[in-house]
Amino acid sequence: MKGKWVFFSVLAVFLVSMANSISVAVDTSGIERVRDKEVLDSQDLQVIDNFVAGAIQELVMTVDFTSIAKVRATLLARDSSSRPSAQAQYAEQFSGSAHKYISEALKQVSKLTSEERKFKVIVNLLILVDKLENLRLADLALGMVKDENMVIRYWAVHSVTNAGITKKLNSAGAANLKLTRSIVGQLKGLVESSAPETLALMAQFAADVDIPECEDLLLQITDMRIKKYADWTADYELLDQTVLKSLCKKISSAGPGKVAVARRFGQLYSYMIQRYINGRNSSNAMQRHQLASVLVETENSCISQLLGMPQASVVGIRKAIENNNYTGLLQEHNRLLGDKTRAGQLSLKLKFDYGRDPNGTKRTAPLVLPKPPRIEARK
């Protein structure tokens, strides 16, 4: 748990610093004149290049966080032309220059002897890439997604999965499809070794991008979480709110893999309910609070949607948790997800089962969560 708080603390420093502003030494007079021109010539393109080069070099050389944030804001505020007639020219030069100088900056950073300084510069460059939301820069972030530092990895993944990038990847075009598959391929290799915050980004991306490979990525993340519940090693249960919502979105899109996705949704949700019931003496207060939060929110936002029922009529899990009614919670679990004698409402509605028993019979019930590991008595 301590590691997670460190992670969030570092993120908070960066996010807070981005909100601050003080004057910095980036000359904007030339770039403002170019932004206001109807048509650009070679000299104007050179002004854009010089501006981007100067701003990125300033970002690399500056130590103060608030100054770095201001440099970044100055650059981002001038990533497009004020004139529609010049926008294509301007954007092409700006993105080309950004790629060139951020790439060079990352090479500069690799030669730094101070690990702390290297870390700060890399993260700030990745935040810049993230905020630019430019597909042309995706390869720079992809080069960092396997970094062992979880903050660097988080921002690298964020840079290729944010809403702006996702929207562009979903647009038609063979080049975009190739890049999307490249991103998904990289992310699939990170599932087992990434922090929960990064996994949440990956799950959301997998839900929002409509290619078969993304469904595979989401199922890989879900299977990993199911396995962790099965052996009682799952932590940071709030991650599973994003996973379950992402599965719900995939189910609602009615793709060819709907049955496989629905089965994972039912099994993960079942394991979480079973853990809440059976882990009263083996889970700490934080885990139980997170579990309860996810169970109730999933019922509210996903179960009602998947069953096609008003939210107000799907409240059984919430009421059972509020009343500490474990028997009632198990009954609600069986009603929604099924037991050995009958299929649950969700299974019937979505037309899925939980695989087959060794004798070939379709299972109407989710797998039973193994008993929690024994806690050795202190001597």
Buried (B, 14 or more C-beta within 10 A) or exposed (E): EEEBEEBEEBBEBBEEBBEBEEEBEBEBEBBEEBBEBEEBEEEBBBBBBBBBBBBBBBBBEBEEBBBBBBBBBBBBEBBBBBBEEBEEBBBBBBBBBBBBBBBBBBEBBEEBEEEEEBBBBBBBBBBBBBBBBBBBBBBBBBEBBBBEBBBBBBBBBBBBBBEEBBEBBEEEEEEBEEBBBBBBEBBBEBBEEBBBBBBBBBBBBBBBBEBEBBBBBBBBBBBBBBEBBBEBEBBBBBBBBBBBBBBBBBBBEEBEBBEBBBBBBBBBBBBBBBBBBBBEEBBEEEBBEBBBBBBBBBBBBBBBBBBEEEEEEBBBBBBBBEEEBBEBBBBBBBBBBBBEEEBBBBBEBBEBBBEEEEEEEEBBBBBEBEEBEEEEEEE
